[in-house]
Amino acid sequence: MSDLIHYRLEDGLALIGLAHPPVNALGQPLRAAIIDACERAAADERVEAIILYGEHGMFSAGADITEFGTEASFAEPDLPSTLVRLTQIHKPLVAAIGKLALGGGMELALACGYRIGEPSTRVGLSEINLGLLPGAGGTQRLPRLIGAESALNLILSGQQIDAERARMLGILDRIATAAEQLLDEARAYANELIDYGAPARPTEAWPEPAEDLPGDFLARYRTEHEPRWKSRLAPRLVLSALEAACLLPLEEGLARELALFKQAEASRQSKALRHVFFAEREAGRIPGIGADIALRKVDKVAVIGAGTMGGGIAMNFANAGIPVALLELKGEALDNGLMQIRKNYEISVKRGKMTAEQLEQRMDLLFGTLDYNDLADADLVIEAVFEQMEIKQQVFRTLEKVCKPGAILATNTSSLDVDAIAATVSRPQDVIGLHFFSPANVMRLLEVVRGKATAPDVLATTMKIAKHIGKLPVLSGVCFGFIGNRMLEPYSREAHRLVLEGATPAQVDGVLTGLDLNMGIFSMLDLAGIDVSFLIRDSNRAAIAHDETYCRLGEELYALGRYGQKTGRGFYLYEGRNCKEDDEVVVLAERLADELEVPRRSIDDQEIHDRCMFMLINEGIQLLDEGIALRASDIDLVWINGYGFPAHLGGPMHYAEQLGLDKVLAGIEHYRHVLGEYGQMWFQPAQLLERLVAAGNTRIEII
């Protein structure tokens, strides 16, 4: 018997334990071991029922993702045929689901006739998050277990559901009293099945998965949801697979599902999403920072500034059960900040995402203060004051006096020089940048900015605590704007310039949202506040090369008091949440173009795409060459999670690789020549891009 399986016979029961830590990924070796063990049990006359469980607690988190897109994905025995064989065993097969049954792991459980979980068990079919659909029976067996509509919603959400919800839907037959009792109660359940002469598989709960649904249900579902799917392929393939479950016998439905799965697996979108999956794993690995490094204790946090950003940051820690001191200089501002935090939690209660008791527990973890001395025992202090160097430096001078030795001093800045802030204290090794994205209690991304003096244990501690509060930490070096906002500059610059040259804000935004970006650049600037972007750019003029046309349109709108959504006028006009084009912006662009002697012309969508995307990509490659970003994939994570770049394109660096680095370089060189002085000034290819193309490399990496 394989080392991947623990097999034993106990009183007529074959106990088959999956022993492939950490998550019992269902790669080819484990699949082979499972089928061998189950065949052995099926052939043994002493065995009356079989229990499949996780030897170390975990049932299975799914397929081995490293196999996708390779021959190993369907190496014999492949998962679909393995599970078909399990359904043919003539003895009751019980899945005892500890901790997780996700993706292929849930499909394994569905192939068993009976299922019992522990109270903390979570199950789900998460393949949609990788641009895939369940390919080992999930889209066919689940609808026959819980009905087509419930199955469709669960598969398309990709979400994990808890044990009680799974039991109510009919996925779990029972829930054990405790995790420690799971295997014992699975044994008892199996013995009950034997005593009652239960069949190897119970009768299907939904032999006709769509029997209670209108005949046009799937067609209407497609019409309703396709606008939200945009260009994503996987949701459409899921719907096709569910249609097969409703119309075809199981065997034919399984064949249809498998064909659809292979189509998804071969798609660029799935390749991009798998790239993102592995990028998230890699982002936490920092050269020179080993797993054995001693971390600093973070039992209490302080946040300076109770505004929108500071309050959101404080909520992250309270949500994780960590006490937070929230400091403001004026009582009214502190009261307003705490009141807004409570309102945010109350919204979560109304939506059923937390209980009233949990709200009070989290508010009890928040301590408001007007006195810096109350921060003396904080292990981590995060300032979230106005984005102005002098103000932040003054805050750090005060922290120098009141904070205990070894406290981590963090600045929440989106663009300022972390080293210049650290230079104001005598312990720069304790200083780090933490760029939370707004709203800070919602946005997953956290840019962790390492200063030149930041101590390794400060960096390691910060990366760990970021994950503890549910963030995706991505490391950046110090420069203007770090990774995200530095790349935003040339992207935004080209959008502004294109409008001067003859495009409209709506045309530019339409090209970008046509790529499935969440928002176009002008909509994003209106949402964030034109005043905010102007003040950031104005305070960093020394760090950004300028000519007189640089984002001039935005500066004119700022001068007019048109700050975007907050004032009802920006690049667009706003009536409540409704947005419409503003002819006055076009007139303003025409006037500015005339003053600046910028020729106006008709601009096609391809030029808009190339100029915005190629400059975004070029800046990212430059950041990698400078060592500001550790990896191209880190840049992708920043833009997917902080700026709405579509994950199914893999982020701007992965997108560049799909376009072809030679094409990106050729496009930059083209506009360098055809745009005159402007092109000569701005369309400078990153040297790393030139080196990569010259070497014939198709991947973005340091050479």
C-alpha positions as CSV (number, residue, x, y, z in Angstrom):
1,M,0.0,0.0,0.0
2,S,1.2,3.5,-0.9
3,D,2.7,5.8,1.8
4,L,0.0,8.3,0.6
5,I,-2.7,6.1,2.1
6,H,-3.2,4.6,5.6
7,Y,-5.4,1.6,5.2
8,R,-6.7,-0.5,8.1
9,L,-9.6,-3.0,8.6
10,E,-11.7,-2.5,11.8
11,D,-14.8,-4.7,12.5
12,G,-16.0,-4.9,9.0
13,L,-15.0,-1.3,8.1
14,A,-12.2,-0.3,5.7
15,L,-10.7,3.0,6.9
16,I,-8.8,4.7,4.1
17,G,-6.9,7.7,5.4
18,L,-5.5,10.2,2.9
19,A,-1.9,11.0,4.0
20,H,-0.5,13.6,1.6
21,P,0.1,16.7,3.6
22,P,-0.5,19.6,3.8
23,V,-3.8,19.5,1.9
24,N,-4.2,16.1,0.3
25,A,-3.9,17.5,-3.2
26,L,-5.3,15.0,-5.6
27,G,-2.3,14.6,-7.9
28,Q,-1.8,11.5,-9.9
29,P,0.1,9.5,-7.2
30,L,-2.7,10.1,-4.6
31,R,-5.4,9.3,-7.2
32,A,-3.7,6.0,-7.9
33,A,-3.4,5.3,-4.2
34,I,-7.1,6.0,-3.5
35,I,-8.3,3.8,-6.3
36,D,-6.0,1.0,-5.3
37,A,-7.2,1.2,-1.6
38,C,-10.9,1.3,-2.6
39,E,-10.5,-1.6,-5.0
40,R,-8.8,-3.6,-2.2
41,A,-11.7,-2.8,0.1
42,A,-14.3,-3.6,-2.5
43,A,-12.7,-7.0,-3.1
44,D,-12.3,-7.9,0.5
45,E,-15.3,-10.0,1.7
46,R,-14.7,-8.9,5.3
47,V,-15.3,-5.3,4.4
48,E,-19.0,-4.2,4.6
49,A,-18.5,-0.4,4.3
50,I,-15.6,2.0,3.5
51,I,-14.7,5.3,5.2
52,L,-12.6,7.8,3.4
53,Y,-11.0,10.5,5.6
54,G,-8.0,12.8,6.0
55,E,-5.3,11.1,8.1
56,H,-4.1,14.4,9.5
57,G,-7.5,16.1,9.8
58,M,-7.8,17.7,6.4
59,F,-10.0,15.8,3.9
60,S,-8.8,17.4,0.6
61,A,-8.4,21.0,-0.6
62,G,-8.7,19.8,-4.2
63,A,-6.6,19.0,-7.3
64,D,-2.9,19.5,-7.6
65,I,-2.9,22.8,-9.3
66,T,0.6,22.4,-10.6
67,E,-0.7,19.6,-12.9
68,F,-3.2,21.9,-14.7
69,G,-2.1,22.6,-18.2
70,T,0.3,19.7,-18.2
71,E,0.0,16.0,-19.3
72,A,-0.1,15.1,-15.6
73,S,-3.5,16.7,-15.3
74,F,-5.1,13.6,-17.0
75,A,-2.4,11.0,-16.3
76,E,-4.0,7.7,-15.4
77,P,-5.8,7.3,-13.3
78,D,-7.3,10.7,-14.0
79,L,-9.7,12.2,-11.4
80,P,-12.9,11.9,-13.4
81,S,-12.5,8.2,-14.1
82,T,-11.2,7.6,-10.5
83,L,-14.4,9.0,-9.1
84,V,-16.6,7.1,-11.6
85,R,-15.0,3.9,-10.4
86,L,-15.7,4.9,-6.7
87,T,-19.4,5.4,-7.6
88,Q,-19.5,1.8,-8.9
89,I,-18.3,0.1,-5.7
90,H,-21.1,-2.1,-4.3
91,K,-20.5,-1.2,-0.7
92,P,-21.5,2.0,1.2
93,L,-18.7,4.6,0.9
94,V,-18.7,7.3,3.6
95,A,-16.7,10.5,3.3
96,A,-15.6,11.8,6.7
97,I,-14.8,15.4,5.8
98,G,-12.4,17.1,8.1
99,K,-11.7,20.8,7.7
100,L,-12.0,21.3,4.0
101,A,-13.5,19.6,0.9
102,L,-12.8,22.0,-1.9
103,G,-12.8,21.6,-5.7
104,G,-11.7,18.1,-6.6
105,G,-11.9,17.3,-2.9
106,M,-15.6,18.1,-2.8
107,E,-16.0,16.1,-6.0
108,L,-14.4,13.2,-4.3
109,A,-16.9,13.5,-1.4
110,L,-19.8,13.7,-3.9
111,A,-18.6,10.4,-5.5
112,C,-19.1,8.8,-2.1
113,G,-22.6,7.7,-1.3
114,Y,-22.7,9.3,2.2
115,R,-21.0,12.3,3.8
116,I,-20.4,13.4,7.4
117,G,-18.5,16.6,8.4
118,E,-17.1,18.2,11.5
119,P,-18.7,21.4,12.9
120,S,-16.0,23.6,11.3
121,T,-16.0,21.8,7.9
122,R,-16.2,24.0,4.9
123,V,-17.0,22.7,1.4
124,G,-17.1,24.3,-2.0
125,L,-16.4,24.0,-5.7
126,S,-13.8,26.8,-6.2
127,E,-12.6,26.0,-9.7
128,I,-14.3,29.2,-11.1
129,N,-11.5,31.2,-9.3
130,L,-9.0,29.5,-11.5
131,G,-11.0,30.1,-14.7
132,L,-12.1,26.5,-14.6
133,L,-15.3,24.5,-13.9
134,P,-15.5,21.3,-11.9
135,G,-14.3,18.6,-14.2
136,A,-14.7,15.4,-12.2
137,G,-18.5,15.3,-11.8
138,G,-19.1,18.4,-9.8
139,T,-21.5,20.0,-12.3
140,Q,-23.4,16.7,-12.8
141,R,-23.5,15.1,-9.3
142,L,-24.2,18.3,-7.3
143,P,-27.4,19.3,-9.2
144,R,-28.7,15.7,-8.7
145,L,-28.0,16.1,-5.0
146,I,-29.3,19.7,-4.3
147,G,-31.1,20.8,-7.4
148,A,-29.9,22.8,-10.4
149,E,-30.4,26.4,-9.1
150,S,-28.6,25.8,-5.7
151,A,-25.8,24.0,-7.5
152,L,-25.4,26.7,-10.1
153,N,-25.2,29.5,-7.5
154,L,-22.6,27.5,-5.4
155,I,-20.4,26.7,-8.4
156,L,-20.5,30.2,-9.9
157,S,-19.7,31.8,-6.6
158,G,-16.7,29.7,-5.9
159,Q,-17.4,30.3,-2.3
160,Q,-16.9,27.9,0.7
161,I,-19.9,27.2,2.8
162,D,-20.0,26.0,6.4
163,A,-21.1,22.6,7.6
164,E,-24.6,23.7,8.7
165,R,-25.3,25.3,5.4
166,A,-24.0,22.2,3.6
167,R,-26.2,20.0,5.7
168,M,-29.3,22.2,5.0
169,L,-28.6,22.0,1.3
170,G,-28.2,18.3,1.4
171,I,-24.5,18.1,0.7
172,L,-23.7,16.7,4.2
173,D,-25.9,14.0,5.7
174,R,-24.6,14.5,9.2
175,I,-22.4,16.8,11.3
176,A,-20.2,15.2,14.0
177,T,-20.4,16.7,17.5
178,A,-16.7,17.7,17.4
179,A,-13.7,17.5,15.1
180,E,-12.1,15.0,17.5
181,Q,-15.2,12.7,17.2
182,L,-15.5,12.8,13.4
183,L,-13.9,9.4,12.7
184,D,-15.7,7.7,15.6
185,E,-19.1,9.1,14.5
186,A,-18.3,8.2,10.8
187,R,-17.7,4.6,12.1
188,A,-21.1,4.7,13.9
189,Y,-22.8,6.1,10.8
190,A,-21.2,3.4,8.6
191,N,-22.4,0.7,11.0
192,E,-25.9,2.1,10.9
193,L,-25.9,1.9,7.1
194,I,-24.8,-1.7,7.4
195,D,-27.4,-2.5,10.0
196,Y,-30.2,-1.0,7.8
197,G,-28.9,-2.7,4.7
198,A,-28.5,0.7,3.0
199,P,-27.6,0.7,-0.6
200,A,-24.1,1.7,-1.7
201,R,-25.6,4.9,-3.1
202,P,-28.9,6.4,-2.0
203,T,-31.5,7.3,-4.5
204,E,-30.8,10.7,-6.1
205,A,-32.6,13.5,-4.3
206,W,-33.0,15.4,-7.6
207,P,-33.0,12.9,-10.5
208,E,-34.4,15.7,-12.6
209,P,-32.3,18.7,-11.4
210,A,-34.4,21.4,-13.0
211,E,-37.8,19.9,-12.4
212,D,-39.1,22.8,-10.2
213,L,-37.6,25.5,-12.4
214,P,-39.3,27.4,-15.3
215,G,-38.4,26.0,-18.7
216,D,-36.4,29.1,-19.6
217,F,-34.6,29.3,-16.3
218,L,-31.1,28.8,-17.7
219,A,-31.6,31.2,-20.6
220,R,-32.9,33.9,-18.3
221,Y,-30.0,33.3,-15.9
222,R,-27.6,33.8,-18.7
223,T,-29.3,37.0,-19.8
224,E,-29.3,38.4,-16.3
225,H,-25.7,37.6,-15.3
226,E,-23.7,37.9,-18.6
227,P,-23.2,41.7,-18.2
228,R,-21.4,41.0,-14.9
229,W,-19.3,38.2,-16.4
230,K,-18.0,40.6,-19.0
231,S,-15.6,38.5,-21.2
232,R,-15.0,35.8,-18.7
233,L,-15.3,32.3,-20.2
234,A,-15.6,30.0,-17.2
235,P,-19.0,31.2,-16.0
236,R,-20.5,30.5,-19.5
237,L,-18.9,27.0,-19.5
238,V,-20.4,26.3,-16.1
239,L,-23.8,27.3,-17.4
240,S,-23.4,24.9,-20.3
241,A,-22.4,22.1,-18.0
242,L,-25.4,22.7,-15.8
243,E,-27.6,22.6,-18.9
244,A,-26.1,19.2,-19.7
245,A,-27.0,18.1,-16.1
246,C,-30.6,19.1,-16.7
247,L,-30.9,17.5,-20.2
248,L,-28.6,14.5,-20.4
249,P,-28.2,11.2,-18.6
250,L,-25.4,11.2,-16.1
251,E,-22.9,9.4,-18.2
252,E,-23.4,11.8,-21.2
253,G,-23.4,14.8,-18.8
254,L,-20.0,13.7,-17.4
255,A,-18.6,13.5,-20.9
256,R,-19.9,16.9,-21.7
257,E,-18.5,18.3,-18.5
258,L,-15.1,16.9,-19.2
259,A,-15.0,18.4,-22.7
260,L,-15.9,21.8,-21.3
261,F,-13.3,21.5,-18.5
262,K,-10.6,20.8,-21.1
263,Q,-11.7,23.9,-23.0
264,A,-11.4,26.0,-19.9
265,E,-8.1,24.5,-18.9
266,A,-6.6,25.3,-22.3
267,S,-7.8,29.0,-22.2
268,R,-5.6,32.0,-21.7
269,Q,-8.0,33.1,-18.9
270,S,-7.4,30.0,-16.8
271,K,-3.7,30.2,-17.4
272,A,-3.8,33.9,-16.2
273,L,-5.8,33.0,-13.1
274,R,-3.5,30.1,-12.3
275,H,-0.6,32.6,-12.6
276,V,-2.3,34.8,-10.0
277,F,-2.8,31.9,-7.7
278,F,0.9,31.0,-7.7
279,A,1.8,34.7,-7.5
280,E,0.0,35.0,-4.2
281,R,1.9,32.1,-2.8
282,E,5.2,33.6,-4.0
283,A,4.6,37.1,-2.8
284,G,5.3,36.2,0.8
285,R,8.7,34.8,0.0
286,I,11.4,37.5,0.6
287,P,15.0,36.8,-0.1
288,G,17.1,36.9,3.1
289,I,14.0,36.6,5.3
290,G,13.9,33.0,6.5
291,A,11.0,31.2,8.2
292,D,13.2,30.9,11.3
293,I,13.5,34.7,11.9
294,A,12.3,35.8,15.4
295,L,9.2,37.9,15.0
296,R,8.3,40.9,17.2
297,K,5.2,40.6,19.4
298,V,2.1,42.5,18.1
299,D,-0.6,42.3,20.8
300,K,-1.8,45.9,20.7
301,V,-2.0,48.3,17.8
302,A,-2.4,52.1,17.7
303,V,-3.7,54.1,14.7
304,I,-3.2,57.8,14.5
305,G,-6.0,59.5,12.6
306,A,-9.7,58.5,12.9
307,G,-10.7,59.6,9.4
308,T,-11.9,57.3,6.7
309,M,-8.5,55.7,6.3
310,G,-7.5,55.5,9.9
311,G,-10.9,54.1,10.9
312,G,-10.8,51.5,8.2
313,I,-7.3,50.4,9.3
314,A,-8.4,50.2,12.9
315,M,-11.3,47.9,11.8
316,N,-8.9,45.4,10.3
317,F,-7.2,44.8,13.6
318,A,-10.4,44.8,15.6
319,N,-11.9,42.2,13.2
320,A,-8.9,40.0,14.0
321,G,-9.4,40.4,17.7
322,I,-6.5,42.8,18.3
323,P,-7.0,45.8,20.6
324,V,-6.6,49.2,18.9
325,A,-6.0,52.6,20.3
326,L,-7.4,55.2,17.9
327,L,-5.9,58.7,18.4
328,E,-7.2,62.0,17.2
329,L,-6.2,65.6,18.2
330,K,-9.8,66.8,18.6
331,G,-12.6,65.1,20.5
332,E,-15.2,65.8,17.8
333,A,-13.0,64.2,15.1
334,L,-12.5,61.2,17.4
335,D,-16.2,60.8,18.1
336,N,-17.1,61.1,14.4
337,G,-14.5,58.4,13.6
338,L,-15.8,56.0,16.2
339,M,-19.3,56.7,15.1
340,Q,-18.5,55.9,11.5
341,I,-16.8,52.6,12.5
342,R,-20.0,51.6,14.3
343,K,-22.1,52.6,11.3
344,N,-19.9,50.4,9.1
345,Y,-20.3,47.5,11.4
346,E,-24.1,48.1,11.6
347,I,-24.3,47.8,7.8
348,S,-22.6,44.4,8.2
349,V,-25.1,43.3,10.8
350,K,-28.0,44.4,8.5
351,R,-26.5,42.3,5.7
352,G,-26.2,39.3,8.0
353,K,-22.4,39.2,7.9
354,M,-22.0,39.6,11.6
355,T,-24.2,39.5,14.7
356,A,-25.0,42.4,17.0
357,E,-23.0,40.7,19.7
358,Q,-20.0,40.5,17.4
359,L,-20.4,44.3,16.6
360,E,-20.1,45.1,20.3
361,Q,-17.1,42.8,20.7
362,R,-15.3,44.6,18.0
363,M,-16.2,48.1,19.3
364,D,-15.0,47.0,22.7
365,L,-11.5,46.4,21.2
366,L,-11.4,50.0,20.0
367,F,-10.1,52.6,22.5
368,G,-10.4,56.3,21.5
369,T,-7.8,58.8,22.9
370,L,-6.6,62.3,22.5
371,D,-3.4,61.7,24.3
372,Y,-0.2,60.4,22.6
373,N,0.9,59.0,26.0
374,D,-1.8,56.3,25.7
375,L,0.2,54.8,22.8
376,A,3.1,54.0,25.1
377,D,2.4,50.2,25.2
378,A,1.5,49.8,21.5
379,D,3.5,47.2,19.7
380,L,2.6,48.6,16.3
381,V,1.7,52.2,15.6
382,I,0.3,53.2,12.2
383,E,-0.1,56.9,11.3
384,A,-2.8,57.7,8.9
385,V,-2.7,61.5,8.8
386,F,-2.9,63.9,5.9
387,E,-0.6,63.0,3.0
388,Q,1.9,65.7,3.6
389,M,5.6,65.1,4.4
390,E,5.9,67.8,7.1
391,I,2.8,66.6,9.0
392,K,3.9,62.9,8.9
393,Q,7.4,63.8,10.0
394,Q,6.0,65.8,13.0
395,V,3.9,62.8,14.0
396,F,7.0,60.6,13.9
397,R,8.9,63.0,16.1
398,T,6.2,62.7,18.7
399,L,6.1,58.9,18.4
400,E,9.9,58.9,19.0
401,K,9.2,60.3,22.5
402,V,6.2,58.2,23.5
403,C,6.6,54.7,21.9
404,K,8.4,51.9,23.7
405,P,11.6,50.5,22.4
406,G,11.0,47.9,19.8
407,A,7.6,49.2,18.7
408,I,7.1,49.1,15.0
409,L,6.4,52.6,13.6
410,A,4.5,52.5,10.3
411,T,3.4,55.2,7.9
412,N,0.4,54.8,5.8
413,T,1.4,56.8,2.8
414,S,0.5,56.3,-0.9
415,S,3.5,58.1,-2.4
416,L,5.8,59.8,0.1
417,D,9.4,58.9,0.8
418,V,9.4,56.4,3.7
419,D,13.2,57.0,4.2
420,A,12.7,60.7,4.6
421,I,10.0,59.9,7.3
422,A,12.3,57.4,9.0
423,A,15.1,59.9,9.1
424,T,13.2,62.0,11.6
425,V,13.6,59.3,14.4
426,S,16.7,57.8,16.0
427,R,15.4,54.2,15.3
428,P,14.8,54.1,11.5
429,Q,15.2,50.3,11.7
430,D,11.7,50.2,13.3
431,V,10.1,52.2,10.5
432,I,8.1,50.7,7.6
433,G,5.6,51.9,5.1
434,L,2.1,50.3,5.0
435,H,0.1,51.6,2.1
436,F,-3.5,50.5,2.8
437,F,-6.0,51.0,-0.1
438,S,-9.3,52.7,0.5
439,P,-11.7,51.6,1.9
440,A,-9.0,50.1,4.1
441,N,-11.5,47.7,5.9
442,V,-12.5,46.2,2.5
443,M,-9.6,46.4,0.1
444,R,-7.4,43.3,0.3
445,L,-4.1,44.8,-1.0
446,L,-1.4,46.1,1.3
447,E,1.8,47.5,-0.1
448,V,4.5,46.9,2.4
449,V,7.3,49.4,1.8
450,R,10.8,48.5,3.1
451,G,13.0,51.5,3.9
452,K,16.7,51.3,3.5
453,A,17.1,50.9,7.3
454,T,14.0,48.7,8.0
455,A,15.1,45.8,10.1
456,P,14.5,42.2,8.8
457,D,12.3,41.3,11.8
458,V,10.2,44.4,11.3
459,L,9.6,43.4,7.7
460,A,8.8,39.7,8.6
461,T,6.5,40.7,11.4
462,T,4.6,43.1,9.3
463,M,4.2,40.6,6.5
464,K,2.8,38.1,9.0
465,I,0.4,40.5,10.7
466,A,-0.9,41.7,7.4
467,K,-1.9,38.1,6.5
468,H,-3.4,37.7,10.0
469,I,-5.8,40.7,9.3
470,G,-6.8,39.3,6.0
471,K,-4.6,41.4,3.7
472,L,-2.5,40.4,0.7
473,P,0.9,42.0,1.5
474,V,3.2,42.8,-1.4
475,L,6.7,44.2,-0.8
476,S,7.8,47.4,-2.5
477,G,11.0,49.4,-2.3
478,V,11.0,53.2,-1.7
479,C,10.2,55.5,-4.7
480,F,7.5,57.9,-5.6
481,G,4.2,56.1,-5.6
482,F,5.8,52.7,-4.8
483,I,4.5,50.1,-7.2
484,G,0.9,50.9,-7.9
485,N,0.8,54.7,-7.9
486,R,4.1,55.0,-9.7
487,M,2.7,52.9,-12.5
488,L,-0.5,55.0,-12.4
489,E,1.3,58.1,-13.4
490,P,2.2,57.2,-17.0
491,Y,-1.1,55.4,-17.4
492,S,-2.9,58.5,-16.3
493,R,-0.6,60.8,-18.3
494,E,-1.5,59.0,-21.6
495,A,-5.2,59.1,-20.8
496,H,-5.0,62.9,-20.2
497,R,-2.9,63.5,-23.3
498,L,-5.2,61.4,-25.5
499,V,-8.1,63.6,-24.6
500,L,-6.1,66.7,-25.5
501,E,-5.3,65.1,-28.9
502,G,-8.9,64.4,-29.7
503,A,-10.3,61.4,-27.7
504,T,-13.0,61.9,-25.1
505,P,-12.9,60.7,-21.5
506,A,-15.7,58.3,-22.3
507,Q,-13.9,56.9,-25.3
508,V,-10.7,56.3,-23.3
509,D,-12.6,54.8,-20.4
510,G,-14.6,52.6,-22.8
511,V,-11.4,51.1,-24.2
512,L,-10.2,50.3,-20.7
513,T,-13.4,48.8,-19.4
514,G,-13.6,46.9,-22.7
515,L,-10.6,45.0,-21.4
516,D,-12.7,44.3,-18.3
517,L,-10.9,46.8,-16.0
518,N,-13.3,47.6,-13.2
519,M,-13.1,51.3,-14.1
520,G,-11.7,53.6,-16.7
521,I,-9.0,56.0,-15.6
522,F,-11.2,59.1,-15.6
523,S,-14.0,57.4,-13.7
524,M,-11.4,56.2,-11.2
525,L,-9.9,59.8,-10.8
526,D,-13.5,61.1,-10.3
527,L,-14.1,58.5,-7.6
528,A,-10.8,59.0,-5.8
529,G,-11.1,62.8,-6.1
530,I,-9.3,65.0,-8.6
531,D,-8.2,67.2,-5.7
532,V,-6.5,64.2,-4.1
533,S,-4.6,63.2,-7.3
534,F,-3.6,66.9,-7.9
535,L,-2.3,67.4,-4.4
536,I,-0.3,64.2,-4.5
537,R,1.2,65.1,-7.8
538,D,1.8,68.7,-6.8
539,S,3.7,67.7,-3.6
540,N,5.9,65.4,-5.6
541,R,6.7,67.5,-8.6
542,A,10.4,67.0,-8.0
543,A,9.9,63.2,-8.3
544,I,7.9,63.4,-11.6
545,A,9.3,64.8,-14.8
546,H,6.9,67.4,-16.1
547,D,6.2,69.3,-19.3
548,E,3.5,71.9,-19.5
549,T,0.9,69.5,-20.9
550,Y,1.3,66.9,-18.2
551,C,-2.2,66.1,-16.8
552,R,-3.1,69.7,-17.5
553,L,-6.7,68.9,-18.0
554,G,-7.0,67.5,-14.5
555,E,-5.2,70.5,-13.1
556,E,-7.7,72.8,-14.8
557,L,-10.6,70.8,-13.4
558,Y,-9.0,71.1,-10.0
559,A,-8.7,74.9,-10.4
560,L,-12.4,75.0,-11.3
561,G,-13.3,73.1,-8.1
562,R,-14.5,70.1,-10.1
563,Y,-13.2,67.3,-7.8
564,G,-15.3,64.5,-9.2
565,Q,-18.1,62.6,-7.6
566,K,-17.8,64.5,-4.3
567,T,-18.7,67.7,-6.1
568,G,-21.0,66.3,-8.7
569,R,-18.7,67.3,-11.5
570,G,-15.3,66.1,-12.6
571,F,-14.4,64.5,-15.9
572,Y,-18.1,63.5,-15.9
573,L,-21.4,64.9,-14.6
574,Y,-23.0,63.1,-11.6
575,E,-26.6,63.0,-10.6
576,G,-26.6,60.7,-7.5
577,R,-24.9,57.6,-8.8
578,N,-25.7,58.3,-12.4
579,C,-22.8,59.5,-14.5
580,K,-23.0,61.1,-17.9
581,E,-20.6,62.7,-20.3
582,D,-19.9,66.4,-20.0
583,D,-19.5,68.5,-23.2
584,E,-17.8,71.2,-21.2
585,V,-14.8,68.9,-20.6
586,V,-14.4,68.4,-24.3
587,V,-14.6,72.1,-24.9
588,L,-12.0,72.6,-22.2
589,A,-9.7,70.0,-23.8
590,E,-10.0,71.8,-27.1
591,R,-9.1,75.1,-25.6
592,L,-6.1,73.7,-23.8
593,A,-4.9,71.9,-26.9
594,D,-5.0,75.1,-28.8
595,E,-3.1,77.0,-26.1
596,L,-0.5,74.2,-25.9
597,E,-0.3,73.7,-29.7
598,V,-1.3,70.1,-29.4
599,P,-2.7,69.0,-32.8
600,R,-6.2,67.4,-32.5
601,R,-7.3,64.4,-34.6
602,S,-9.5,61.4,-34.7
603,I,-8.0,58.7,-32.4
604,D,-8.9,55.0,-32.7
605,D,-9.4,52.6,-29.9
606,Q,-6.3,50.6,-30.7
607,E,-4.1,53.6,-30.1
608,I,-5.8,54.3,-26.8
609,H,-5.2,50.7,-25.7
610,D,-1.6,50.7,-26.8
611,R,-0.6,54.0,-25.4
612,C,-2.2,53.5,-22.0
613,M,-1.3,49.8,-21.6
614,F,2.2,49.9,-23.0
615,M,3.2,52.8,-20.8
616,L,1.7,51.1,-17.8
617,I,3.6,47.9,-18.7
618,N,6.8,49.8,-19.4
619,E,6.8,51.5,-16.0
620,G,6.2,48.1,-14.3
621,I,9.2,46.6,-16.1
622,Q,11.3,49.6,-15.1
623,L,10.3,49.1,-11.4
624,L,11.4,45.5,-11.7
625,D,14.8,46.6,-13.2
626,E,15.3,49.1,-10.4
627,G,14.6,46.5,-7.7
628,I,11.5,48.4,-6.4
629,A,9.4,45.3,-7.1
630,L,10.9,41.8,-6.4
631,R,8.9,40.0,-9.1
632,A,6.8,40.7,-12.1
633,S,4.1,38.7,-10.5
634,D,4.1,41.0,-7.4
635,I,3.3,43.9,-9.8
636,D,0.4,41.9,-11.2
637,L,-1.0,41.4,-7.7
638,V,-0.8,45.1,-6.9
639,W,-2.7,46.1,-10.0
640,I,-5.3,43.3,-9.7
641,N,-6.1,43.9,-6.1
642,G,-5.6,47.7,-5.9
643,Y,-6.5,49.1,-9.2
644,G,-9.1,46.7,-10.7
645,F,-7.0,45.1,-13.4
646,P,-8.9,42.0,-14.4
647,A,-7.5,38.8,-12.8
648,H,-8.4,36.8,-15.8
649,L,-5.8,38.8,-17.8
650,G,-3.3,37.9,-15.1
651,G,-2.2,41.5,-14.3
652,P,-0.3,44.0,-16.6
653,M,2.9,42.0,-16.6
654,H,1.3,38.7,-17.5
655,Y,-0.8,40.5,-20.0
656,A,2.3,41.9,-21.6
657,E,3.7,38.4,-21.9
658,Q,0.6,37.3,-23.6
659,L,0.7,40.2,-26.0
660,G,4.3,39.5,-26.7
661,L,7.2,41.6,-25.3
662,D,8.4,42.3,-28.8
663,K,5.0,43.8,-29.7
664,V,5.1,46.0,-26.6
665,L,8.5,47.3,-27.4
666,A,7.7,47.8,-31.1
667,G,4.6,49.8,-30.0
668,I,6.6,52.0,-27.7
669,E,9.2,52.7,-30.4
670,H,6.4,53.5,-32.9
671,Y,4.8,56.2,-30.7
672,R,8.3,57.5,-29.8
673,H,8.7,58.4,-33.5
674,V,5.2,59.4,-34.5
675,L,4.3,61.7,-31.6
676,G,7.1,64.2,-32.1
677,E,8.6,65.9,-29.1
678,Y,6.0,64.4,-26.8
679,G,6.9,60.9,-28.0
680,Q,10.6,61.6,-27.6
681,M,10.1,62.8,-24.1
682,W,7.8,60.1,-22.7
683,F,8.1,56.9,-24.8
684,Q,11.4,55.7,-23.5
685,P,11.5,51.9,-23.4
686,A,12.7,50.4,-20.2
687,Q,16.2,49.0,-20.6
688,L,15.1,45.7,-19.2
689,L,12.4,45.4,-21.9
690,E,15.0,46.0,-24.6
691,R,17.3,43.4,-23.1
692,L,14.5,40.9,-22.8
693,V,13.4,41.3,-26.4
694,A,17.0,41.3,-27.7
695,A,17.6,38.0,-25.8
696,G,14.4,36.5,-27.2
697,N,12.9,36.1,-23.7
698,T,9.1,35.9,-23.5
699,R,8.9,36.2,-19.7
700,I,9.4,39.4,-17.7
701,E,12.4,38.7,-15.4
702,I,15.7,40.2,-14.5
703,I,18.5,39.4,-16.9
